[in-house]
């Protein structure tokens, strides 16, 4: 195949995709009506018999046997997307988070989407994976805390994973010391919680000479303590955890800082669309790597500044696969879809080893 033939074939693919996009929009509009009908009658989303009939009928439209086989796979995937879409319409938004009911991420998720179906997972990675697997529409994960700093495991997911951040918001954290009914603060020898919570309450812990023991999640620690016989232990969690798990609040607001806020990111499969003329409060997030040589990072930052963009923050994290190499996470004020934004990406793309737009979000405008 010549270069001209390749270009022609690619143009044909693009034209076909335009037609498919319009047909898909028409199809999903009809799926909305079907979802409303099923919801009104309480009918199940899945109809295996109907799916089998559609696959047999619609695959017969394809004459080429080799292409027909691929089309059957396409139809099956399309039906899965359709069922996920119907489920979201019927049951509401599904949000995955790390922990159990009562975790700060659980409360933050309900603040973002009241009435959402919250899906618990045992780790940040599994909450992230739930979206990739279609088990959740969104994942809500902590990015950084005003006292303890960034959450490294989540930052690594931002860099290496395919999901996008489409919203960032602040959630005020008020830690409490919780224990089983009847336990007094002088009885306590050890305190359990997530590493971030322990870090955020380190002054209180040191003052009382508690042994600090890490747990995967604050709410999980509360749940396990409520089911144990331990009378010399306490947990750090929210006041809501006490009522959820039958614990008593011994001390409120034990944070080392009075302004303890966690920034949560809302992750999804699609990048939020921003028009080229939208300006007020728009931000975007880049992750990139540069060559391990003198002045490389400074050059990348100069490129950002030269296009008139202001960096809100920048963080570096070690790359797990390459020793002593780092990737950079940058939040930038401005519109990535503007002319300056597109020029910025083009210029950085020729300079950075790896470059990805991982999110767009609208910040509050005073």
C-alpha positions in Angstrom: 0.0 0.0 0.0 1.3 3.4 -1.0 1.2 6.5 1.3 -1.6 8.0 -0.9 -3.6 4.8 -0.5 -3.0 4.8 3.3 -4.2 8.4 3.5 -7.3 7.6 1.5 -8.1 4.6 3.7 -7.7 6.7 6.8 -10.0 9.4 5.4 -12.6 6.6 4.7 -12.3 5.4 8.3 -12.9 9.0 9.6 -16.0 9.4 7.3 -17.3 6.1 8.5 -16.8 7.1 12.1 -18.8 10.3 11.6 -21.7 8.2 10.3 -21.3 5.7 13.2 -21.3 8.6 15.7 -24.6 10.0 14.4 -26.1 6.5 14.3 -24.9 5.8 17.8 -26.4 9.1 19.1 -29.7 8.1 17.5 -29.5 4.6 19.0 -28.8 5.9 22.5 -31.6 8.4 22.3 -33.9 5.4 21.6 -32.3 3.5 24.5 -33.2 6.3 26.9 -36.9 5.8 25.9 -36.5 2.0 26.4 -34.9 2.6 29.9 -37.8 4.9 30.9 -40.3 2.2 29.8 -38.5 -0.5 31.7 -38.2 1.7 34.8 -41.9 2.4 34.7 -42.8 -1.3 34.6 -40.0 -2.6 36.7 -38.6 -4.7 33.9 -35.1 -6.1 33.9 -32.4 -4.3 31.9 -31.0 -7.5 30.3 -33.0 -9.4 27.7 -30.9 -12.3 26.4 -33.4 -13.5 23.9 -33.8 -10.1 22.3 -30.0 -9.7 22.2 -29.6 -13.0 20.4 -32.3 -12.1 17.9 -30.7 -8.7 17.1 -27.3 -10.2 16.7 -28.6 -12.8 14.2 -30.6 -10.2 12.3 -28.1 -7.4 12.1 -25.1 -9.5 11.4 -26.9 -10.7 8.3 -26.5 -7.2 6.8 -22.7 -7.9 6.4 -21.7 -9.8 3.3 -18.0 -10.4 4.0 -17.8 -13.4 6.4 -14.5 -12.1 8.0 -16.0 -8.7 8.6 -19.3 -10.3 9.8 -17.4 -12.0 12.6 -15.9 -8.7 13.7 -19.3 -7.0 13.5 -20.8 -9.6 15.9 -18.1 -8.6 18.4 -18.9 -5.0 17.8 -22.6 -5.6 18.4 -22.0 -7.5 21.7 -19.8 -4.6 23.0 -22.4 -2.0 21.8 -25.1 -3.9 23.7 -23.0 -3.9 26.9 -22.6 -0.1 26.6 -26.3 0.2 26.1 -27.1 -1.9 29.2 -24.6 0.1 31.3 -26.3 3.3 30.0 -29.8 2.0 30.9 -28.6 0.9 34.3 -27.3 4.4 35.0 -30.6 6.0 33.9 -32.6 3.6 35.9 -30.5 3.2 39.1 -28.6 6.5 39.1 -24.9 7.3 39.1 -22.6 4.6 40.5 -19.6 5.9 42.4 -16.7 3.7 43.5 -14.5 4.7 46.5 -11.9 3.1 48.7 -13.2 1.9 52.1 -16.6 1.1 53.6 -19.7 3.2 54.3 -18.7 6.1 56.5 -15.3 6.6 54.9 -14.5 10.2 54.0 -14.6 9.3 50.3 -18.1 7.9 50.8 -19.3 11.1 52.3 -17.5 13.1 49.7 -19.1 11.0 46.9 -22.6 11.7 48.3 -21.8 15.4 48.4 -20.9 15.4 44.7 -23.9 13.3 43.7 -26.6 13.1 46.4 -28.5 9.8 45.9 -25.7 8.1 44.0 -25.1 4.4 44.5 -21.9 4.1 46.4 -19.7 1.1 45.6 -17.1 0.2 48.2 -13.7 -1.2 47.2 -10.8 -2.2 49.4 -8.2 0.1 47.8 -7.6 3.1 45.6 -6.5 0.8 42.8 -9.7 -1.3 43.0 -11.9 1.7 43.1 -10.2 3.0 40.0 -10.5 -0.4 38.3 -14.2 -0.5 39.0 -14.8 2.3 36.5 -12.6 0.5 33.9 -14.6 -2.7 34.4 -17.9 -0.9 34.0 -19.0 -1.6 37.6 -19.0 2.2 38.4 -19.6 5.3 36.4 -17.2 7.4 38.5 -14.5 6.9 41.0 -13.9 9.5 43.8 -10.3 9.4 45.1 -8.2 11.8 47.3 -5.5 13.7 45.5 -4.0 15.6 48.4 -4.5 16.8 51.9 -3.8 20.3 53.1 -1.7 19.0 56.0 -0.3 15.6 55.0 0.4 16.4 51.3 -0.4 14.4 48.1 -1.7 10.9 48.0 1.1 9.1 46.1 -0.8 6.0 45.2 -3.6 8.0 43.5 -1.0 10.3 41.8 0.5 7.1 40.2 -2.9 6.0 39.0 -3.4 9.5 37.4 -0.1 9.0 35.5 -0.3 5.4 34.5 -4.1 4.8 34.1 -6.5 5.8 31.3 -9.2 7.6 33.4 -9.6 11.4 33.4 -10.2 13.8 36.2 -13.3 15.9 35.4 -13.9 17.6 38.8 -11.8 18.6 41.8 -13.4 19.8 45.0 -12.4 20.4 48.6 -13.8 18.3 51.4 -13.2 19.5 55.0 -11.9 16.7 57.3 -12.8 16.7 61.0 -11.2 13.8 62.7 -12.5 12.4 66.0 -11.1 9.9 68.4 -13.6 7.0 68.6 -13.7 4.0 70.9 -16.1 1.2 72.1 -18.8 2.3 74.6 -17.4 2.5 78.2 -13.7 3.0 77.1 -12.1 6.1 78.5 -9.2 8.0 76.9 -6.8 7.0 79.7 -7.5 3.3 78.9 -6.2 3.7 75.3 -2.8 2.4 74.3 -3.0 2.2 70.6 -4.9 4.0 67.9 -5.8 2.7 64.4 -6.5 4.6 61.2 -5.4 5.3 57.6 -1.8 6.6 57.3 -3.1 10.0 56.1 -5.4 10.3 59.2 -2.6 9.3 61.6 -0.3 11.9 60.0 -3.0 14.6 60.2 -3.4 13.9 64.0 0.2 13.2 64.9 0.4 16.0 67.5 -2.6 14.6 69.4 -1.3 11.0 69.1 2.2 12.1 70.5 0.6 14.1 73.3 -1.3 11.0 74.6 1.6 8.6 73.9 -0.6 6.4 71.7 0.9 3.7 69.5 -0.1 4.6 66.0 -1.0 1.6 63.8 -1.8 2.0 60.1 -5.1 0.6 58.6 -6.2 0.5 54.9 -9.0 2.9 55.6 -10.5 5.0 58.5 -14.0 3.5 58.2 -12.6 0.0 57.9 -10.7 0.6 61.2 -14.0 1.8 62.8 -15.9 -1.3 61.6 -13.3 -3.7 62.8 -13.0 -2.1 66.2 -16.8 -2.2 66.6 -16.6 -6.0 66.0 -13.6 -6.6 68.3 -13.3 -7.0 72.1 -10.5 -4.5 72.4 -10.9 -2.1 75.3 -7.5 -0.5 75.0 -7.8 0.7 71.4 -9.3 3.6 69.6 -9.7 4.7 66.0 -9.5 8.0 64.2 -12.5 8.7 62.0 -15.4 11.0 61.3 -18.3 11.7 63.8 -20.6 9.9 61.4 -18.5 6.7 61.9 -19.5 6.6 65.5 -23.2 6.3 64.8 -22.7 3.9 61.9 -20.6 1.5 63.9 -21.8 1.9 67.5 -18.8 3.7 68.8 -18.5 6.7 71.1 -16.8 10.0 70.4 -14.1 10.6 73.0 -12.6 13.8 71.4 -13.7 15.9 68.5 -11.5 17.8 65.9 -8.2 16.3 66.9 -6.5 17.3 63.7 -3.1 19.0 64.1 -4.3 21.7 61.7 -7.6 23.6 62.1 -7.8 23.9 58.3 -7.7 20.2 57.4 -9.1 19.8 53.9 -8.7 16.9 51.4 -8.9 17.6 47.6 -10.9 14.8 45.9 -10.8 14.1 42.2 -13.8 12.7 40.3 -12.5 10.2 37.7 -14.3 8.9 34.6 -13.6 7.3 31.2 -14.3 10.4 29.2 -12.5 13.8 29.3 -14.8 16.7 30.1 -15.6 18.7 27.0 -14.7 22.4 27.2 -15.5 24.9 24.4 -12.6 26.9 23.0 -14.1 30.2 24.2 -14.9 29.1 27.8 -12.6 31.0 30.2 -13.9 31.7 33.7 -12.5 29.2 36.1 -11.3 26.7 33.6 -8.3 24.5 34.5 -6.5 21.6 33.0 -4.1 18.9 34.3 -1.0 17.6 32.5 1.3 14.8 33.4 4.6 14.5 31.5 8.2 13.3 31.7 11.3 15.0 30.4 14.8 13.8 29.6 17.0 13.3 32.6 19.4 16.1 31.8 20.2 19.6 33.1 17.6 22.2 32.4 15.0 19.9 30.9 12.3 20.6 33.5 13.0 24.3 33.4 12.6 24.3 29.7 9.2 22.5 29.9 8.0 25.0 32.5 9.2 27.9 30.4 7.1 26.6 27.5 4.0 26.6 29.7 4.7 30.2 30.8 5.5 31.4 27.2 1.9 30.6 26.2 0.5 32.7 28.9 -0.6 30.0 31.3 -0.3 30.1 35.1 0.6 26.9 37.0 -1.4 26.4 40.1 0.9 23.7 41.4 3.4 21.1 40.3 4.4 17.8 41.8 7.0 15.2 41.0 6.8 11.5 41.6 9.3 8.7 41.0 8.6 6.4 38.0 8.4 2.9 39.3 9.8 1.3 36.2 12.8 3.6 35.9 15.1 4.3 38.9 15.8 8.0 39.6 13.4 9.1 36.9 10.4 11.2 37.7 7.1 12.3 36.1 5.5 15.6 36.8 1.9 16.5 37.5 0.8 20.1 36.8 -2.5 21.9 37.3 -2.8 25.0 35.0 -5.2 27.8 34.9 -6.8 28.2 31.4 -8.5 26.4 28.6 -6.7 23.5 27.0 -9.0 23.8 23.9 -8.1 27.4 23.2 -5.6 28.3 20.4 -2.9 28.9 23.1 -3.8 25.5 24.7 -3.5 23.6 21.5 -0.2 25.3 20.7 1.1 24.5 24.1 0.4 20.8 23.7 2.0 20.7 20.3 5.2 22.4 21.5 5.4 20.3 24.7 4.7 17.2 22.7 7.9 17.7 20.7 9.9 18.2 23.9 8.5 15.8 26.5 9.1 12.0 26.4 5.6 11.4 27.6 2.7 13.9 27.7 -0.9 13.5 28.6 -3.9 15.7 29.3 -5.4 13.9 32.3 -8.2 16.3 33.2 -10.1 19.5 32.8 -12.1 21.0 35.6 -13.9 24.3 36.5 -12.7 25.9 39.7 -14.8 28.3 41.7 -14.5 31.9 40.5 -14.7 34.6 43.2 
